[in-house]
Amino acid sequence: MKHSLAMEVMQAVHQFSKLQLNKLTDLYTLREEQVMITMAKAKHVLGLDEIPVSLVCEQMNMSAASASRLFRSLEEKGIIERRSAKECKRNTVLILTEYGMMQCKELHKRGEEFFDKILGQIEEERIRDMISLLNELYHTAKAELDNYSKD
């Protein structure tokens, strides 16, 4: 593959990280929205009411120290509560408040409406091809990175 083609792929993928999707609400920073979405998934998919800070940090690829200010901001906005874990008081858990859950649902709704508008302008077959290619690109890149860590 030519170098320029690889650069074009990386540039096309990178463009999405530059989209400021948090502008859909203007209430939260992108990282705050990521925390909220991560917590809502943990609650609904894993059935967790109390989400360990370590799980949120792991999912977001950030240290607990750098996440502390982010959690404090969400706590001040009434989105989450922080507590000591019941089984081990040294560990901290996050609880998505009722208000926080309502805000997550609103974010989800706005995101769906936004992407429905965008995807409605593209043929379904092309969207499915894009999904397939992105998944293939991800798995290929992940496998290649795994090989780097073995060297």
N, CA, C and O of each residue as an XYZ file, in Angstrom:
604
protein
N       0.851     -1.174      0.000
C       0.000      0.000      0.000
C       0.898      1.239      0.000
O       1.891      1.296      0.725
N       0.556      2.184     -0.782
C       1.343      3.406     -0.873
C       1.207      4.224      0.401
O       0.172      4.214      1.068
N       2.281      4.929      0.714
C       2.311      5.778      1.911
C       1.180      6.798      1.898
O       0.547      7.029      2.928
N       0.920      7.404      0.759
C      -0.109      8.447      0.691
C      -1.500      7.884      0.974
O      -2.337      8.572      1.559
N      -1.754      6.649      0.569
C      -3.051      6.030      0.844
C      -3.226      5.788      2.345
O      -4.306      5.999      2.896
N      -2.156      5.345      2.993
C      -2.204      5.138      4.444
C      -2.487      6.465      5.148
O      -3.265      6.514      6.101
N      -1.860      7.530      4.681
C      -2.077      8.849      5.277
C      -3.514      9.317      5.053
O      -4.111      9.925      5.941
N      -4.066      9.043      3.893
C      -5.445      9.428      3.607
C      -6.417      8.699      4.541
O      -7.378      9.293      5.030
N      -6.163      7.418      4.784
C      -7.010      6.636      5.693
C      -6.929      7.230      7.092
O      -7.954      7.461      7.733
N      -5.700      7.479      7.569
C      -5.533      8.028      8.917
C      -6.185      9.399      9.028
O      -6.799      9.711     10.049
N      -6.062     10.209      8.008
C      -6.666     11.534      8.037
C      -8.192     11.446      8.065
O      -8.845     12.187      8.800
N      -8.760     10.538      7.264
C     -10.219     10.371      7.224
C     -10.748      9.905      8.578
O     -11.779     10.391      9.042
N     -10.046      8.968      9.210
C     -10.462      8.470     10.520
C     -10.292      9.569     11.566
O     -11.153      9.744     12.428
N      -9.199     10.301     11.495
C      -8.919     11.359     12.469
C      -9.958     12.481     12.412
O     -10.236     13.114     13.431
N     -10.525     12.729     11.256
C     -11.517     13.795     11.127
C     -12.669     13.624     12.109
O     -13.193     14.606     12.635
N     -13.060     12.385     12.354
C     -14.180     12.144     13.261
C     -13.856     12.542     14.694
O     -14.744     12.957     15.439
N     -12.598     12.422     15.085
C     -12.235     12.836     16.438
C     -12.292     14.353     16.582
O     -12.392     14.871     17.694
N     -12.228     15.056     15.468
C     -12.293     16.524     15.506
C     -13.735     17.035     15.555
O     -13.973     18.195     15.892
N     -14.689     16.176     15.221
C     -16.081     16.594     15.323
C     -16.411     16.825     16.785
O     -16.126     15.973     17.627
N     -16.987     17.928     17.088
C     -17.318     18.238     18.474
C     -18.786     17.891     18.706
O     -19.657     18.760     18.737
N     -19.030     16.584     18.869
C     -20.397     16.106     19.013
C     -21.066     16.616     20.282
O     -22.293     16.617     20.381
N     -20.270     17.047     21.248
C     -20.875     17.589     22.467
C     -21.601     18.907     22.202
O     -22.301     19.414     23.078
N     -21.438     19.465     21.001
C     -22.181     20.674     20.642
C     -23.674     20.393     20.497
O     -24.481     21.321     20.434
N     -24.039     19.113     20.444
C     -25.458     18.774     20.352
C     -26.211     19.234     21.591
O     -27.420     19.456     21.538
N     -25.497     19.378     22.712
C     -26.161     19.831     23.937
C     -25.575     21.112     24.498
O     -26.305     21.921     25.070
N     -24.272     21.317     24.347
C     -23.561     22.457     24.930
C     -23.626     22.481     26.459
O     -23.324     23.506     27.071
N     -24.010     21.380     27.072
C     -24.091     21.322     28.532
C     -22.860     20.683     29.156
O     -22.505     20.979     30.296
N     -22.213     19.803     28.399
C     -21.120     19.003     28.943
C     -19.944     19.006     27.980
O     -20.101     19.208     26.776
N     -18.763     18.776     28.540
C     -17.589     18.607     27.686
C     -17.670     17.211     27.059
O     -18.447     16.363     27.499
N     -16.867     16.994     26.045
C     -16.849     15.693     25.389
C     -16.480     14.590     26.380
O     -17.090     13.521     26.365
N     -15.488     14.836     27.241
C     -15.071     13.826     28.228
C     -16.178     13.562     29.243
O     -16.364     12.421     29.665
N     -16.916     14.598     29.643
C     -18.031     14.399     30.563
C     -19.093     13.509     29.910
O     -19.634     12.605     30.546
N     -19.379     13.774     28.650
C     -20.357     12.948     27.944
C     -19.874     11.509     27.831
O     -20.667     10.574     27.938
N     -18.579     11.333     27.614
C     -18.027      9.978     27.529
C     -18.184      9.234     28.853
O     -18.504      8.045     28.862
N     -17.962      9.920     29.957
C     -18.155      9.305     31.281
C     -19.615      8.911     31.448
O     -19.919      7.802     31.888
N     -20.516      9.819     31.096
C     -21.951      9.553     31.249
C     -22.377      8.346     30.416
O     -23.123      7.492     30.896
N     -21.912      8.272     29.188
C     -22.266      7.152     28.304
C     -21.672      5.853     28.836
O     -22.337      4.816     28.837
N     -20.425      5.908     29.286
C     -19.777      4.717     29.851
C     -20.551      4.211     31.065
O     -20.750      3.006     31.221
N     -20.983      5.129     31.919
C     -21.722      4.735     33.117
C     -23.104      4.185     32.773
O     -23.553      3.209     33.376
N     -23.777      4.803     31.812
C     -25.100      4.313     31.406
C     -24.993      2.913     30.821
O     -25.855      2.069     31.067
N     -23.941      2.660     30.049
C     -23.726      1.310     29.485
C     -23.473      0.307     30.604
O     -24.031     -0.790     30.592
N     -22.636      0.675     31.570
C     -22.336     -0.233     32.683
C     -23.598     -0.554     33.468
O     -23.781     -1.679     33.934
N     -24.459      0.431     33.610
C     -25.704      0.227     34.351
C     -26.648     -0.692     33.580
O     -27.202     -1.634     34.146
N     -26.830     -0.420     32.301
C     -27.810     -1.187     31.522
C     -27.278     -2.515     30.999
O     -27.999     -3.512     31.000
N     -26.042     -2.539     30.559
C     -25.489     -3.770     29.980
C     -24.994     -4.723     31.067
O     -25.257     -5.924     31.013
N     -24.280     -4.184     32.051
C     -23.705     -5.026     33.104
C     -24.579     -5.102     34.348
O     -24.325     -5.910     35.242
N     -25.609     -4.262     34.407
C     -26.511     -4.264     35.550
C     -25.897     -3.699     36.819
O     -26.297     -4.074     37.921
N     -24.939     -2.809     36.679
C     -24.255     -2.237     37.841
C     -24.906     -0.914     38.248
O     -25.050     -0.011     37.424
N     -25.297     -0.803     39.511
C     -25.787      0.478     40.029
C     -24.623      1.308     40.552
O     -24.611      2.534     40.443
N     -23.647      0.611     41.122
C     -22.424      1.259     41.596
C     -21.302      0.834     40.662
O     -20.980     -0.349     40.555
N     -20.713      1.814     39.988
C     -19.697      1.516     38.984
C     -18.335      1.894     39.539
O     -18.103      3.056     39.873
N     -17.434      0.931     39.640
C     -16.108      1.239     40.172
C     -15.394      2.290     39.321
O     -15.442      2.240     38.092
N     -14.739      3.231     39.975
C     -13.965      4.250     39.272
C     -12.979      3.576     38.327
O     -12.766      4.041     37.207
N     -12.382      2.488     38.776
C     -11.390      1.783     37.957
C     -11.990      1.295     36.632
O     -11.305      1.305     35.609
N     -13.249      0.870     36.639
C     -13.904      0.401     35.417
C     -14.116      1.559     34.437
O     -13.853      1.425     33.242
N     -14.587      2.683     34.948
C     -14.804      3.855     34.092
C     -13.471      4.327     33.515
O     -13.376      4.626     32.325
N     -12.448      4.394     34.357
C     -11.125      4.831     33.898
C     -10.562      3.877     32.851
O      -9.979      4.311     31.857
N     -10.737      2.586     33.075
C     -10.250      1.595     32.120
C     -10.957      1.740     30.781
O     -10.315      1.719     29.731
N     -12.274      1.887     30.813
C     -13.059      2.029     29.583
C     -12.691      3.292     28.812
O     -12.761      3.321     27.583
N     -12.298      4.335     29.542
C     -11.974      5.611     28.909
C     -10.475      5.798     28.703
O     -10.032      6.820     28.180
N      -9.703      4.801     29.119
C      -8.252      4.833     28.955
C      -7.632      6.076     29.620
O      -6.866      6.817     29.003
N      -7.990      6.275     30.892
C      -7.432      7.398     31.639
C      -7.126      6.974     33.072
O      -7.729      6.037     33.595
N      -6.194      7.664     33.692
C      -5.826      7.336     35.062
C      -6.864      7.893     36.029
O      -7.576      8.847     35.715
N      -6.937      7.286     37.200
C      -7.877      7.757     38.231
C      -7.544      9.186     38.636
O      -8.444      9.981     38.906
N      -6.266      9.513     38.680
C      -5.853     10.858     39.065
C      -6.362     11.900     38.061
O      -6.867     12.951     38.456
N      -6.231     11.608     36.777
C      -6.694     12.585     35.775
C      -8.222     12.624     35.684
O      -8.794     13.615     35.231
N      -8.875     11.551     36.114
C     -10.342     11.500     36.056
C     -10.989     12.215     37.237
O     -12.168     12.563     37.174
N     -10.246     12.438     38.300
C     -10.811     13.005     39.520
C     -11.510     14.345     39.279
O     -12.625     14.559     39.755
N     -10.865     15.236     38.548
C     -11.460     16.552     38.266
C     -12.725     16.398     37.419
O     -13.708     17.111     37.622
N     -12.689     15.480     36.490
C     -13.841     15.204     35.634
C     -15.019     14.703     36.461
O     -16.150     15.146     36.264
N     -14.760     13.784     37.381
C     -15.810     13.261     38.248
C     -16.356     14.365     39.166
O     -17.561     14.438     39.409
N     -15.469     15.211     39.667
C     -15.904     16.306     40.533
C     -16.861     17.237     39.779
O     -17.873     17.668     40.331
N     -16.540     17.541     38.526
C     -17.395     18.410     37.707
C     -18.781     17.785     37.512
O     -19.799     18.466     37.633
N     -18.808     16.486     37.211
C     -20.095     15.798     37.022
C     -20.872     15.702     38.327
O     -22.103     15.735     38.334
N     -20.147     15.584     39.420
C     -20.786     15.543     40.734
C     -21.429     16.908     41.039
O     -22.557     16.972     41.528
N     -20.715     17.975     40.751
C     -21.234     19.322     40.973
C     -22.468     19.602     40.110
O     -23.342     20.373     40.503
N     -22.533     18.977     38.942
C     -23.683     19.157     38.039
C     -24.847     18.228     38.376
O     -25.893     18.273     37.728
N     -24.657     17.386     39.394
C     -25.727     16.490     39.828
C     -25.893     15.242     38.973
O     -26.920     14.568     39.055
N     -24.897     14.927     38.155
C     -24.971     13.777     37.244
C     -24.584     12.482     37.965
O     -25.203     11.437     37.762
N     -23.564     12.566     38.799
C     -23.084     11.379     39.509
C     -22.917     11.686     40.991
O     -22.897     12.841     41.416
N     -22.797     10.603     41.764
C     -22.390     10.677     43.167
C     -21.183      9.769     43.314
O     -21.089      8.738     42.647
N     -20.262     10.148     44.185
C     -19.104      9.298     44.504
C     -19.242      8.813     45.930
O     -19.603      9.567     46.833
N     -18.945      7.534     46.113
C     -19.000      6.921     47.451
C     -17.889      5.893     47.584
O     -17.271      5.479     46.603
N     -17.660      5.502     48.808
C     -16.774      4.369     49.067
C     -17.546      3.094     48.755
O     -18.743      3.004     49.029
N     -16.872      2.128     48.193
C     -17.503      0.856     47.870
C     -17.919      0.150     49.159
O     -17.226      0.241     50.173
N     -19.049     -0.553     49.117
C     -19.550     -1.251     50.311
C     -18.586     -2.331     50.777
O     -18.329     -2.467     51.973
N     -18.048     -3.107     49.823
C     -17.206     -4.242     50.196
C     -15.775     -3.852     50.558
O     -15.093     -4.589     51.270
N     -15.320     -2.698     50.073
C     -13.955     -2.255     50.382
C     -13.946     -0.732     50.401
O     -13.983     -0.092     49.350
N     -13.898     -0.165     51.573
C     -14.009      1.286     51.749
C     -12.890      2.069     51.063
O     -13.025      3.273     50.842
N     -11.787      1.396     50.726
C     -10.691      2.092     50.042
C     -11.008      2.366     48.577
O     -10.420      3.262     47.971
N     -11.930      1.603     48.006
C     -12.297      1.775     46.605
C     -13.479      2.738     46.482
O     -14.374      2.767     47.327
N     -13.452      3.519     45.412
C     -14.524      4.478     45.159
C     -15.402      3.975     44.021
O     -14.920      3.426     43.031
N     -16.712      4.181     44.193
C     -17.660      3.833     43.139
C     -18.420      5.095     42.727
O     -18.531      6.056     43.488
N     -18.930      5.060     41.516
C     -19.729      6.154     40.985
C     -21.159      5.670     40.825
O     -21.403      4.532     40.424
N     -22.092      6.541     41.142
C     -23.516      6.222     40.985
C     -24.105      7.279     40.057
O     -23.954      8.479     40.289
N     -24.767      6.826     39.021
C     -25.452      7.738     38.110
C     -26.758      8.138     38.780
O     -27.595      7.283     39.067
N     -26.939      9.430     39.032
C     -28.137      9.900     39.714
C     -29.349      9.786     38.780
O     -29.205      9.549     37.580
N     -30.520      9.957     39.344
C     -31.737      9.949     38.525
C     -31.662     11.054     37.477
O     -32.002     10.846     36.312
N     -31.212     12.236     37.909
C     -31.038     13.344     36.975
C     -29.996     12.984     35.913
O     -30.171     13.292     34.734
N     -28.915     12.332     36.339
C     -27.873     11.902     35.408
C     -28.410     10.936     34.371
O     -28.056     11.022     33.195
N     -29.265     10.012     34.800
C     -29.857      9.053     33.864
C     -30.751      9.782     32.855
O     -30.754      9.456     31.668
N     -31.504     10.763     33.338
C     -32.351     11.552     32.421
C     -31.481     12.273     31.390
O     -31.834     12.332     30.212
N     -30.360     12.814     31.826
C     -29.464     13.518     30.919
C     -28.831     12.554     29.914
O     -28.644     12.909     28.750
N     -28.503     11.341     30.355
C     -27.961     10.322     29.443
C     -28.984      9.957     28.373
O     -28.641      9.811     27.199
N     -30.229      9.812     28.782
C     -31.289      9.498     27.814
C     -31.444     10.628     26.800
O     -31.668     10.377     25.616
N     -31.327     11.868     27.265
C     -31.425     13.022     26.363
C     -30.245     13.044     25.387
O     -30.426     13.305     24.198
N     -29.049     12.771     25.887
C     -27.872     12.696     25.015
C     -28.059     11.622     23.961
O     -27.761     11.828     22.784
N     -28.557     10.466     24.398
C     -28.787      9.347     23.484
C     -29.794      9.735     22.399
O     -29.590      9.459     21.217
N     -30.867     10.370     22.817
C     -31.919     10.784     21.880
C     -31.371     11.777     20.853
O     -31.608     11.631     19.654
N     -30.645     12.777     21.324
C     -30.086     13.777     20.407
C     -29.066     13.151     19.463
O     -29.017     13.494     18.282
N     -28.260     12.243     19.975
C     -27.278     11.552     19.137
C     -27.948     10.729     18.050
O     -27.525     10.753     16.894
N     -28.991     10.001     18.421
C     -29.723      9.203     17.430
C     -30.340     10.084     16.355
O     -30.248      9.775     15.167
N     -30.965     11.177     16.766
C     -31.582     12.100     15.799
C     -30.531     12.666     14.851
O     -30.755     12.751     13.644
N     -29.394     13.049     15.399
C     -28.306     13.608     14.603
C     -27.818     12.598     13.563
O     -27.715     12.916     12.378
N     -27.518     11.367     14.022
C     -26.992     10.368     13.096
C     -28.056      9.854     12.136
O     -27.729      9.465     11.015
N     -29.314      9.844     12.543
C     -30.387      9.490     11.606
C     -30.430     10.470     10.439
O     -30.621     10.069      9.291
N     -30.252     11.750     10.733
C     -30.231     12.765      9.674
C     -29.064     12.534      8.718
O     -29.218     12.599      7.498
N     -27.911     12.267      9.289
C     -26.714     12.062      8.471
C     -26.826     10.776      7.645
O     -26.653     10.782      6.426
N     -27.116      9.685      8.337
C     -27.159      8.389      7.653
C     -28.323      8.285      6.677
O     -28.281      7.491      5.737
N     -29.351      9.076      6.897
C     -30.479      9.097      5.975
C     -30.109      9.636      4.600
O     -30.863      9.476      3.640
N     -28.954     10.272      4.508
C     -28.491     10.839      3.246
C     -27.556      9.903      2.484
O     -27.060     10.238      1.408
N     -27.326      8.726      3.061
C     -26.399      7.761      2.457
C     -27.136      6.435      2.285
O     -27.913      6.029      3.150
N     -26.887      5.770      1.171
C     -27.540      4.481      0.912
C     -27.149      3.465      1.981
O     -26.001      3.419      2.423
N     -28.126      2.651      2.388
C     -27.889      1.676      3.450
C     -26.751      0.715      3.110
O     -25.949      0.373      3.979
N     -26.675      0.284      1.872
C     -25.615     -0.654      1.477
C     -24.227     -0.032      1.679
O     -23.299     -0.714      2.113
N     -24.087      1.240      1.369
C     -22.809      1.929      1.560
C     -22.479      2.049      3.048
O     -21.320      1.929      3.443
N     -23.499      2.285      3.866
C     -23.298      2.372      5.317
C     -22.823      1.024      5.847
O     -21.880      0.959      6.636
N     -23.470     -0.044      5.416
C     -23.073     -1.390      5.870
C     -21.650     -1.720      5.418
O     -20.887     -2.321      6.174
N     -21.287     -1.332      4.190
C     -19.915     -1.538      3.701
C     -18.920     -0.766      4.568
O     -17.854     -1.276      4.910
N     -19.286      0.478      4.919
C     -18.422      1.307      5.746
C     -18.222      0.664      7.122
O     -17.101      0.617      7.628
N     -19.292      0.177      7.716
C     -19.211     -0.482      9.024
C     -18.292     -1.687      8.939
O     -17.438     -1.892      9.802
N     -18.470     -2.468      7.912
C     -17.637     -3.655      7.720
C     -16.164     -3.272      7.566
O     -15.291     -3.890      8.174
N     -15.899     -2.271      6.767
C     -14.515     -1.826      6.561
C     -13.902     -1.257      7.837
O     -12.743     -1.531      8.146
N     -14.668     -0.476      8.567
C     -14.146      0.083      9.819
C     -13.845     -1.020     10.833
O     -12.828     -0.968     11.525
N     -14.722     -2.011     10.921
C     -14.471     -3.140     11.823
C     -13.232     -3.914     11.389
O     -12.418     -4.306     12.224
N     -13.091     -4.132     10.097
C     -11.923     -4.838      9.575
C     -10.646     -4.038      9.863
O      -9.637     -4.604     10.282
N     -10.694     -2.745      9.641
C      -9.547     -1.886      9.907
C      -9.173     -1.935     11.390
O      -7.996     -2.033     11.736
N     -10.178     -1.868     12.260
C      -9.928     -1.925     13.702
C      -9.266     -3.243     14.093
O      -8.236     -3.240     14.766
N      -9.845     -4.366     13.680
C      -9.314     -5.680     14.077
C      -7.915     -5.922     13.505
O      -7.062     -6.513     14.168
N      -7.689     -5.470     12.289
C      -6.367     -5.624     11.676
C      -5.341     -4.779     12.433
O      -4.244     -5.248     12.733
N      -5.702     -3.536     12.739
C      -4.791     -2.655     13.471
C      -4.533     -3.185     14.881
O      -3.401     -3.139     15.362
N      -5.572     -3.684     15.540
C      -5.414     -4.229     16.891
C      -4.472     -5.428     16.884
O      -3.591     -5.539     17.736
N      -4.662     -6.326     15.916
C      -3.794     -7.500     15.819
C      -2.344     -7.083     15.571
O      -1.418     -7.661     16.140
N      -2.160     -6.096     14.736
C      -0.810     -5.606     14.444
C      -0.183     -4.969     15.674
O       1.000     -5.175     15.942
N      -0.965     -4.194     16.427
C      -0.450     -3.587     17.664
C      -0.131     -4.657     18.708
O       0.843     -4.529     19.450
N      -0.939     -5.699     18.769
C      -0.670     -6.806     19.694
C       0.668     -7.458     19.356
O       1.399     -7.874     20.255
N       0.994     -7.550     18.067
C       2.282     -8.109     17.651
C       3.435     -7.221     18.093
O       4.504     -7.724     18.438
N       3.234     -5.914     18.087
C       4.275     -4.987     18.530
C       4.597     -5.204     20.003
O       5.764     -5.169     20.395
N       3.570     -5.428     20.820
C       3.804     -5.590     22.244
C       4.493     -6.910     22.567
O       5.078     -7.056     23.640
N       4.430     -7.878     21.645
C       5.095     -9.174     21.860
C       6.585     -9.115     21.526
O       7.379     -9.929     21.998
N       6.943     -8.132     20.703
C       8.355     -8.029     20.280
C       9.253     -7.527     21.368
O      10.459     -7.391     21.159
